Amino acid sequence: MAILEHISIFFSFSCVMIVSAQLRTFPVPSGGPESYEFAPNGGFYVGVNDGRILRYKGSRAGWVDFAYASPNRTSTMCDGTSDPELGTICGRTMGLGYHYATKQLYIADAYHGLCVVGRKGGLATQLASIAGGEALKCLDGIEVDQNTGNIYFTDISTIYNLSRLAENIRTKDSTGRLIEYNPTTKSTRVLVKGLEGPGGVGVGKDSSFLLFAEFSGNRISKYWLNGPKANTKELVMNITSPANIKKTESGGYWVASGLQAPINMTTGVRINENGTILETITFGAPYNNTPITEVHERREIRCFAGALGTITGALAIIVGALLIPLSGRSSSLKLQQPLLNFQ
């Protein structure tokens, strides 16, 4: 939900707090990386404040412009801006989801709706600007079902756009929606209405259900897509200010949350489909009390990524860390350079 200005890639282990680390940083040309997605051949995509989607292509090429959602965007007016009033002109990517079968990157843009772009990037194609007869006002989370190809995304409000997000939160607006897009029929379907600041969404491995977060509602719910409970929802857990939800490769879902740990610090929580907490990670200085929007798990090396707010936008990889288990015992570990292709 928050507009943030830092990405971190970090290692962590069950029930520990990262208190210090050796960071390899990658400055981002523009602040506000709300969401990001790993690219299939290495590196990753990230959407930033000024409407661009950037791709990191290694130490030589660095960050390159990849795509944008607004047909009205110009580099002169938009590059480097963080002015939400320019959102209708520049665009603002809030969520990214990659479909591996079609090699397409789906975009939840706060001002330009649901969009998609191919491998070559450039101007994205708008897929939907209306759902259920109402305009898409402020898209946020997005998830691609790799089994069916369907896209699931959230619309924060039918009243307030991103430039009025503070008002949305202050008034406890409950007009948010969970929506499905079928790329075969090219149609949208509203699954759930009346949500309080809906954010992240994650699909079940068997495509039978969705988990979705309500940032303002402080909860995560399950929506059944099929089976005996089809087209119904149920509460999974109450949790403080949940943001994006990302399915893990080891099982469960990572939730970026404002959950207050035993020590007052930023938290990532891994849960199962029933809301049982499997793992908790907190972040030490300089990120004390800094909200995160997204946590990723990447392959067997247990690499996680989180968007963290700092003064200047950058990406960092933690290659060594001092870890303190939440039980209070401490241990020091030296980790090797991550095996992901960020060179």
C-alpha positions in Angstrom: 0.0 0.0 0.0 2.7 2.5 1.0 4.9 4.2 -1.7 8.4 3.0 -0.8 11.9 3.8 -2.0 14.1 0.7 -1.5 14.4 -2.9 -2.5 16.4 -5.5 -0.6 17.3 -9.0 -1.5 18.2 -10.9 1.7 18.9 -14.3 3.2 17.1 -15.2 6.4 16.3 -18.3 8.5 13.4 -19.5 10.5 12.5 -17.4 13.6 15.4 -15.0 13.4 16.0 -11.2 13.3 18.5 -9.8 10.9 20.4 -7.2 12.9 23.4 -6.4 10.6 24.5 -7.4 7.2 27.0 -6.8 4.4 25.0 -5.2 1.6 25.6 -5.0 -2.1 23.5 -2.1 -3.3 22.0 -1.3 -6.6 20.7 2.3 -6.8 17.4 2.6 -8.5 16.9 5.6 -11.0 13.6 6.5 -9.4 12.1 5.9 -6.0 9.1 4.0 -4.9 9.5 0.3 -5.8 6.1 -1.0 -4.6 6.3 -4.4 -6.3 8.8 -6.4 -8.3 9.0 -9.7 -10.2 11.9 -12.0 -11.0 12.7 -12.3 -14.7 12.9 -15.9 -16.1 16.5 -15.5 -17.3 18.0 -13.6 -14.4 17.5 -10.1 -12.9 14.1 -8.7 -12.2 11.5 -6.1 -13.0 10.4 -3.3 -10.7 7.8 -0.6 -11.0 8.8 2.9 -9.7 7.1 6.2 -8.8 7.4 7.8 -12.1 5.4 5.2 -14.1 8.3 3.2 -15.5 8.9 -0.5 -15.1 12.6 -1.1 -15.0 14.6 -4.2 -15.5 18.0 -5.0 -13.9 20.2 -6.6 -16.5 23.5 -7.1 -14.6 26.4 -4.9 -13.5 27.3 -3.7 -17.0 23.9 -2.7 -18.2 22.4 -2.0 -14.8 18.8 -0.7 -14.8 17.2 -0.2 -18.1 13.8 1.2 -19.0 11.5 -1.8 -19.9 7.9 -0.8 -20.1 5.2 1.7 -19.1 1.4 1.6 -18.8 0.4 5.2 -19.7 0.1 6.1 -23.4 0.4 9.7 -22.4 3.7 9.3 -20.6 6.7 11.4 -21.7 10.3 11.2 -20.3 10.5 15.0 -20.0 7.5 15.3 -17.8 7.6 12.0 -15.9 11.1 10.7 -15.3 12.0 11.1 -11.7 8.7 12.5 -10.5 6.9 11.3 -7.4 3.9 13.6 -7.8 0.8 11.5 -7.6 -1.1 14.3 -9.4 0.8 13.3 -12.5 -0.3 9.7 -12.2 -2.9 9.9 -15.0 -0.2 11.1 -17.3 2.8 9.1 -16.1 1.1 6.0 -14.6 2.1 4.2 -11.4 2.7 0.4 -11.3 1.5 -1.1 -8.0 1.8 -4.8 -8.8 3.6 -7.1 -11.2 3.0 -10.7 -12.2 4.8 -12.8 -14.7 3.1 -15.6 -16.8 5.8 -18.1 -17.7 3.9 -20.0 -20.4 3.2 -16.9 -22.5 6.3 -14.9 -21.3 4.1 -11.9 -20.5 4.4 -9.4 -17.7 1.0 -8.4 -16.2 0.8 -4.9 -14.6 -1.6 -3.5 -12.0 -1.4 0.2 -12.6 -3.1 2.5 -10.2 -4.3 4.9 -12.9 -4.4 2.8 -16.1 -6.0 -0.5 -14.9 -4.9 -4.0 -15.8 -2.2 -4.1 -18.5 0.2 -6.6 -20.1 3.5 -6.3 -21.9 5.5 -8.8 -23.9 9.2 -9.7 -23.8 10.3 -6.6 -25.8 8.7 -4.2 -23.4 7.5 -0.7 -24.4 4.0 0.6 -24.1 1.8 -2.0 -22.3 -1.6 -3.0 -23.7 -4.5 -2.1 -21.5 -6.7 -5.2 -20.8 -9.3 -3.8 -18.4 -10.4 -0.4 -17.1 -13.8 -1.5 -15.9 -15.1 -4.4 -13.8 -18.7 -5.0 -12.8 -19.8 -1.8 -14.5 -17.5 0.4 -12.4 -14.2 2.0 -13.3 -11.0 0.5 -11.9 -10.0 3.3 -9.6 -6.8 2.2 -7.9 -5.3 -1.2 -8.7 -2.9 -2.7 -6.2 -2.0 -6.4 -5.8 -1.9 -8.9 -8.7 -1.3 -12.7 -9.1 -1.1 -14.8 -12.2 -2.4 -18.4 -11.9 0.3 -20.4 -13.8 -2.1 -23.3 -14.1 -5.1 -21.6 -15.7 -3.6 -18.3 -17.0 -6.3 -16.3 -15.2 -5.2 -13.0 -13.5 -6.4 -12.0 -10.1 -6.0 -8.5 -8.8 -7.4 -6.0 -6.3 -8.9 -2.6 -6.7 -8.4 -0.5 -3.5 -11.5 1.6 -3.9 -14.3 2.6 -6.3 -14.2 6.1 -4.9 -10.6 7.2 -4.2 -7.6 7.0 -6.6 -4.0 6.7 -5.5 -3.5 10.5 -5.0 -6.3 10.3 -2.3 -5.0 7.2 -0.6 -4.6 8.9 2.7 -8.3 9.9 2.6 -9.2 6.3 1.7 -7.5 5.1 4.9 -8.8 7.9 7.1 -12.4 7.3 6.1 -12.0 3.5 6.4 -13.4 3.1 2.9 -14.8 -0.3 2.3 -15.5 -0.2 -1.5 -12.5 -2.3 -2.5 -12.8 -5.4 -4.7 -11.2 -8.6 -5.7 -11.4 -9.2 -9.4 -10.6 -12.0 -11.9 -9.5 -11.5 -15.5 -9.9 -14.3 -18.0 -7.4 -13.8 -20.9 -9.3 -16.3 -23.1 -12.7 -14.6 -22.9 -11.0 -11.2 -22.3 -13.5 -10.5 -19.5 -13.5 -9.4 -15.9 -15.5 -10.8 -13.0 -15.9 -9.2 -9.6 -15.4 -11.9 -7.0 -15.7 -10.0 -3.8 -17.0 -6.5 -3.0 -17.0 -4.3 0.2 -13.3 -4.8 1.1 -11.2 -2.5 3.3 -8.1 -1.5 1.4 -7.5 -4.8 -0.4 -3.9 -5.4 -1.3 -2.0 -8.6 -2.1 -3.5 -11.8 -3.6 -2.1 -15.3 -3.8 -3.5 -18.3 -5.6 -3.6 -21.9 -4.3 -1.3 -24.5 -5.9 -4.3 -26.4 -7.1 -6.1 -23.2 -8.3 -9.1 -23.9 -6.0 -8.8 -20.8 -3.8 -7.2 -17.4 -3.4 -5.8 -15.7 -0.3 -6.2 -11.9 -0.3 -5.2 -9.2 2.2 -7.0 -6.2 3.4 -4.5 -3.6 4.6 -7.0 -1.3 6.3 -9.1 -4.3 7.5 -6.1 -5.9 9.2 -7.0 -9.4 7.9 -6.3 -12.1 5.3 -9.3 -14.0 3.9 -9.7 -17.0 1.5 -12.0 -17.0 -1.5 -12.9 -20.4 -2.9 -12.8 -20.6 -6.7 -14.2 -24.1 -7.0 -15.2 -27.1 -4.9 -18.1 -27.3 -2.4 -17.4 -23.8 -1.0 -17.1 -22.2 -4.5 -17.9 -18.5 -4.6 -17.7 -18.0 -0.9 -15.1 -16.4 1.4 -13.9 -17.0 4.9 -11.6 -15.3 7.4 -8.1 -16.9 7.5 -6.3 -14.7 10.1 -6.2 -11.2 11.7 -2.9 -9.5 11.1 -1.7 -5.9 11.3 -1.6 -4.0 8.0 -0.9 -6.9 5.5 0.4 -5.8 2.2 1.4 -8.1 -0.7 1.1 -11.9 -0.6 3.6 -14.1 -2.5 3.4 -17.8 -2.9 6.6 -19.6 -1.9 8.4 -22.5 -3.5 8.9 -24.3 -0.2 5.3 -24.1 0.8 3.0 -21.4 2.1 2.8 -17.7 1.4 4.9 -14.7 2.4 3.0 -11.7 3.7 4.6 -8.3 4.2 3.1 -7.0 7.4 3.1 -4.3 10.0 3.0 -7.0 12.6 4.8 -5.9 15.8 7.4 -8.5 16.8 8.8 -8.9 20.3 11.2 -6.1 19.3 9.4 -3.3 17.5 10.6 -3.9 13.9 9.4 -4.5 10.3 8.1 -8.0 9.8 7.7 -10.6 7.0 5.4 -13.6 7.9 5.2 -16.9 6.1 1.8 -18.6 6.6 0.0 -21.7 5.3 -3.3 -21.6 3.5 -5.2 -21.8 6.8 -3.3 -18.8 8.4 -1.0 -20.7 10.6 2.3 -18.8 11.0 5.2 -21.0 9.8 8.0 -18.5 9.9 8.6 -14.9 11.0 11.4 -12.5 10.0 12.1 -9.1 11.4 14.5 -6.5 10.1 17.0 -4.6 12.3 18.6 -1.2 11.8 18.4 0.8 9.6 14.9 -0.5 8.9 13.4 -0.3 12.4 9.7 0.5 12.0 10.0 0.8 8.2 7.1 -0.8 6.4 7.7 -3.4 3.7 5.3 -4.1 0.8 6.6 -7.4 -0.5 8.6 -10.5 0.5 9.8 -13.1 -2.0 11.4 -16.5 -1.6 13.6 -17.6 -4.5 14.7 -21.1 -5.2 16.4 -23.6 -2.9 18.9 -21.0 -1.5 16.1 -19.4 0.5 16.7 -15.9 -0.9 14.0 -13.4 0.0 13.3 -10.0 -1.3 11.6 -7.1 0.3 10.7 -3.6 -0.7 11.8 -1.3 2.1 11.4 2.5 2.5 14.6 4.6 2.7 15.6 8.0 1.6 17.1 6.9 -1.7 16.0 4.1 -3.9 18.4 1.1 -4.2 18.5 -2.6 -4.4 20.7 -4.6 -2.0 21.8 -8.2 -1.5 22.7 -9.3 1.9 25.7 -11.6 1.6 26.5 -11.9 5.3 24.5 -11.4 8.4 24.4 -11.5 12.2 21.3 -13.3 13.2 19.4 -13.4 16.5 16.8 -16.1 17.0 13.5 -14.8 18.4 14.1 -17.2 21.4 16.9 -14.8 22.4 20.0 -16.9 21.5 22.4 -15.4 19.0 24.5 -16.9 16.3 26.9 -15.5 13.7 26.9 -16.8 10.1 29.0 -15.9 7.1 27.0 -16.5 3.9 28.3 -16.8 0.3 27.3 -14.6 -2.6 23.7 -15.5 -3.7 23.5 -17.8 -6.7 20.9 -15.7 -8.5 22.0 -14.1 -11.8 22.4 -10.5 -10.7 25.9 -10.1 -12.1 
